[in-house]
Amino acid sequence: GDKEGPGQPAVFPDPADPAAVTVIEDLPVLTLAALIQSKLACGLGNLRRTHKDFADVVELIAVRKQKATFAKKLHESVRWEFKELVKRANG
């Protein structure tokens, strides 16, 4: 629920939100949507991290064969970036 930067909408997932966390081998981990949303929020909020975080999202898109329709699971403030990365990853 934290903001990505001053004046920006909240996009970091709240770990207390059951939709943001799943349990794998008895460990709580972010869901795919929450992880992608966090990576995009970090990349948008810090120029030094943009390339790394966006590259991580591109890799997740490629490995998981994500389509642009997955964007509906993300906060509206990062949907455009996700769709652009899908185009580039599949282009």
N, C-alpha and C positions, 0 to 999 in steps of 0.2 A: 503494500500500500504506500510505500514511500515515493516521493516525487523524483523523477529522473534529473531534474535541475530546477533552478529558480523559475517560477511561472509556468512550469510544465505540468501536465496532468499526471496523476498517480498511475504508474504502470508496473512497478515492482510487485510481484505477488506477495500476498500475506501468507507466511508459513502456517498460520493458524487456520487458513481457509482450506477445507478438505478437498476442494477442486484443484488446488495448486500443488498438493503433495500426494504421493503414492508411496507404498511400502514395498521395497524389493529386498529380499533376504533379510528381513527384520530391520531394515534401515529406511528412514524417511528420505525420499528424494523428490525433487521437483518433477511435475508431469512435463511431458514434451512441450505443451503449450506454455507452461510457466517458464521453462528454461529458455525457450526461444524469445518469449516476451522480455525476460530479464536481460538476455544478451543484446537485444535490440535497444532496450532502454539504456543500458550501460554504454553502448556504442553511440547513441544519440546524445547522451549526457556528458561524454568525455571524449574529445577529439583524439586524444592519445590512444584510446582504446577502440576507436571506431573500426579500424581495419581488422584487428584481431577478433573482435566480437562478431562483426559481420561475416568474416571468414568462417567462424564457428557455425553460424547460422546456415551459411551456404553448404557446409559439409553435412549438417543435419538434414537439410533439404535433399541433398543428393543421396545420402545413405537411406533415409526413410522414404524417399520418392514422394515428397510432399508436393501438393498442388496448391495453387493460389487460393483455393476454397478453404484451406486450413486457416487462413487469415481471420475467418469469422470467430475463431476460438481465442483470438488475441485482442488486447485492448485496442480501441479504435485509433489511438495515437501512434501505434506502430504498424498498423495494417498496410499502409502504403509502402513502407520500406520492405516489409516481408514480401509483398507481391512483386516488387522490383527485384528482390534477390531471387525469387523463384524464376522470374524471366531470365535472369542472367545465368542462374545455375543450370537451367534447362535449354538455354539458347545456344 
